[in-house]
Amino acid sequence: MALSALRSRLRLSPPLSSPPQQSLSAAHLLESYQGGQRGFSGAVLRGIQLSSVNLWQVQLDQADLSMAILNGANLGEGSFIEAILTEAHMRGTYLGKANLSQAHLERANLWQASLRGAEVQAAHFHHANLSGANLEQAQLQGSFLCEAQLWGANLRAAQLTGADLRGARLGGANLWRARLRNCDLSQVIFAQTDLSEVDLRGVCFGDADLSSCFLRGALYDEQTQFPGGFDPLKAGMRVVKRK
């Protein structure tokens, strides 16, 4: 789906106007932050070392943080709209209630990071490592998670309507009561994945193996595409018929 159509469908904001770019060192950024500055939109911070720092509510919209080292940093309630975080190191990083809408996190390492309640609409997570991450109640509508690693991730009550999860690894992940309407789940690897009470209306499973999934109470409709031979009623799922 084209990004313009996706924005319209999900009611996303139009692209931000490009701020002036400025290269900053870690020392300069931290000194400015400690002096009360919060806005660093458009900053060029490629490969910057900011592990374990506190940058609560920092604004880095459209900033270039590719290959940045942010392990264990506190970035809670920060704004990273359209930021470039490709191949960033974010192990254990706290991003609770942050805004990462339309950000680029391809191949980023977010192992055990916390994005609880974060705004992550239409973000790019291709090949990202989100294993063990906390994405509970995260807003991931229209996000691109193709071949992302989500082993053991917490996605309880996450909003994933229209997300592209083709080839993602969801072994041991908990998606209880998540909303996955119209998601593409073809080629996803499931293993003891909790899909109980998940909204799966309009989902395409392709030939995914659902035999080890927990599906009791999950919703489906006539547009849900199951793998051949799968019986949703036997799995304890509930059909929702259109009026």
C-alpha positions in Angstrom: 0.0 0.0 0.0 1.4 3.5 -0.9 2.3 5.6 2.1 0.0 8.4 1.0 -3.0 5.9 1.0 -1.8 4.5 4.3 -1.7 7.9 5.9 -5.3 8.6 4.7 -6.5 5.2 5.9 -5.0 5.6 9.4 -5.5 9.4 9.6 -1.8 10.0 9.9 -0.4 13.5 9.8 1.2 14.7 6.6 5.0 14.6 6.4 6.8 17.2 8.5 8.6 20.0 6.8 12.3 19.4 6.9 14.1 21.3 9.7 17.7 22.6 9.2 20.2 19.9 9.8 23.0 20.3 12.3 25.7 17.9 13.4 25.9 17.5 17.2 28.4 15.7 19.4 27.1 13.7 22.4 28.7 16.3 24.8 27.0 19.2 23.0 23.6 17.4 23.0 23.8 16.5 26.7 25.0 19.9 27.7 22.1 21.6 25.8 19.6 19.1 27.2 20.8 19.7 30.8 20.5 23.4 30.2 16.8 23.0 29.4 16.7 22.5 25.7 14.5 19.7 24.4 14.2 20.3 20.7 16.8 18.8 18.4 14.8 18.1 15.3 16.8 17.4 12.2 20.0 16.9 14.1 22.7 14.7 12.5 23.7 12.2 15.2 25.0 9.2 13.2 26.8 6.7 15.4 26.5 8.9 18.5 27.2 7.2 21.9 24.4 7.9 24.3 24.1 4.6 26.3 22.3 4.9 29.6 21.6 8.7 29.3 18.4 10.4 30.4 16.8 12.3 27.6 13.2 12.2 28.8 10.8 14.1 26.5 13.6 14.9 24.0 12.4 16.0 20.5 14.4 14.4 17.7 11.9 14.5 14.8 13.6 13.8 11.5 16.9 13.4 13.2 19.5 11.0 11.8 20.4 8.5 14.5 21.5 5.7 12.2 23.8 3.3 14.0 23.5 5.4 17.2 24.3 3.6 20.4 21.4 4.1 22.8 21.5 1.0 24.9 19.7 1.5 28.2 18.9 5.1 27.5 15.7 6.8 28.9 13.9 8.2 25.9 10.4 8.1 27.5 7.8 10.4 26.0 10.3 11.6 23.4 9.4 12.5 19.8 11.1 10.7 17.0 8.6 11.3 14.1 10.2 10.4 10.8 13.6 9.9 12.5 16.2 7.6 11.0 17.2 4.9 13.5 18.4 2.4 11.0 20.8 -0.2 12.6 20.6 1.7 15.9 21.7 -0.1 19.1 18.8 0.2 21.6 19.0 -2.9 23.8 16.9 -2.2 26.9 16.1 1.3 25.9 13.1 2.9 27.5 10.7 4.4 24.9 7.4 4.3 26.9 4.8 6.7 25.4 7.3 7.9 22.8 6.2 8.9 19.3 8.1 7.0 16.6 5.5 7.4 13.9 6.9 6.9 10.4 10.4 6.4 11.9 12.9 4.1 10.2 14.2 1.4 12.5 15.3 -1.2 9.9 17.8 -3.7 11.4 17.7 -1.8 14.7 18.4 -3.9 17.8 15.6 -3.3 20.3 16.1 -6.4 22.4 14.1 -6.0 25.6 13.4 -2.4 24.9 10.2 -0.9 26.3 7.8 0.8 23.9 4.7 0.4 26.2 2.0 2.8 25.0 4.2 4.2 22.3 2.9 5.8 19.1 4.5 3.8 16.3 2.2 4.1 13.3 3.6 3.4 9.9 7.1 2.9 11.3 9.6 0.7 9.5 10.9 -2.3 11.4 12.1 -4.5 8.6 14.6 -7.1 10.0 14.6 -5.3 13.4 15.3 -7.3 16.6 12.4 -6.8 19.0 12.8 -10.0 20.9 11.7 -9.7 24.5 10.5 -6.1 23.9 7.5 -4.6 25.7 5.0 -3.3 23.2 2.0 -3.6 25.4 -0.7 -1.1 24.2 1.6 0.3 21.5 -0.1 1.9 18.5 1.5 0.1 15.6 -1.2 0.6 12.9 0.2 0.3 9.4 3.7 -0.5 10.6 6.1 -2.6 8.5 7.5 -5.5 10.6 8.5 -7.8 7.7 10.9 -10.5 9.0 11.2 -8.7 12.4 12.4 -10.8 15.4 9.6 -10.7 18.0 10.5 -13.8 20.0 8.9 -13.6 23.4 7.7 -10.0 22.8 4.8 -8.5 24.9 2.2 -7.2 22.4 -0.8 -7.4 24.8 -3.6 -5.1 23.6 -1.3 -3.6 20.9 -3.0 -2.0 18.0 -1.6 -3.5 14.7 -4.4 -2.9 12.2 -3.1 -3.0 8.7 0.5 -3.9 9.8 2.7 -5.9 7.5 4.2 -8.8 9.5 5.2 -11.1 6.6 7.9 -13.5 7.7 8.1 -12.1 11.2 9.2 -14.4 14.1 6.5 -14.5 16.8 7.5 -17.5 18.8 6.5 -17.2 22.4 5.0 -13.7 21.9 2.0 -12.6 23.8 -0.7 -10.8 21.7 -3.6 -11.3 24.1 -6.4 -8.9 23.0 -4.3 -7.3 20.4 -6.0 -5.9 17.3 -4.6 -7.3 14.0 -7.4 -6.6 11.6 -6.4 -6.8 8.0 -2.8 -7.7 8.8 -0.6 -9.8 6.5 0.7 -12.7 8.6 1.8 -14.9 5.7 5.1 -16.8 6.3 5.1 -15.7 10.0 6.8 -18.2 12.3 4.5 -19.0 15.3 5.5 -21.2 18.2 3.5 -21.2 21.4 2.2 -17.8 20.4 -0.7 -16.4 22.5 -3.3 -15.1 20.1 -6.2 -15.5 22.5 -9.0 -13.0 22.2 -7.1 -11.3 19.3 -9.1 -9.5 16.6 -8.0 -11.4 13.4 -10.8 -10.2 11.1 -9.5 -9.8 7.6 -6.1 -11.3 8.4 -4.1 -13.3 5.8 -2.2 -16.2 7.3 -1.0 -17.7 4.1 0.5 -21.1 4.9 1.6 -20.2 8.4 1.6 -23.1 10.9 -1.0 -22.3 13.7 -0.9 -25.7 15.4 0.9 -24.5 18.5 -0.9 -21.2 18.9 -3.4 -20.3 21.6 -6.4 -19.0 19.8 -9.3 -19.4 22.2 -11.7 -16.5 21.9 -9.9 -14.9 18.9 -12.2 -13.2 16.4 -12.4 -14.0 12.7 -14.7 -13.3 9.8 -15.4 -14.5 6.2 -12.4 -12.4 5.0 -9.9 -14.1 7.3 -7.7 -16.4 5.2 -6.6 -19.5 7.1 -4.0 -22.0 6.0 -5.5 -25.1 4.3 -7.1 -27.6 6.6 -7.2 -25.3 9.6 -10.5 -25.4 11.6 -11.0 -22.1 13.5 -14.0 -23.3 15.5 -12.1 -26.4 16.7 -9.3 -24.0 17.9 -11.9 -22.2 20.0 -12.2 -19.1 17.8 -15.3 -17.0 17.4 -16.8 -16.0 14.0 -18.1 -12.5 13.6 -20.7 -12.3 10.9 -21.4 -9.1 9.0 -25.0 -7.8 9.3 
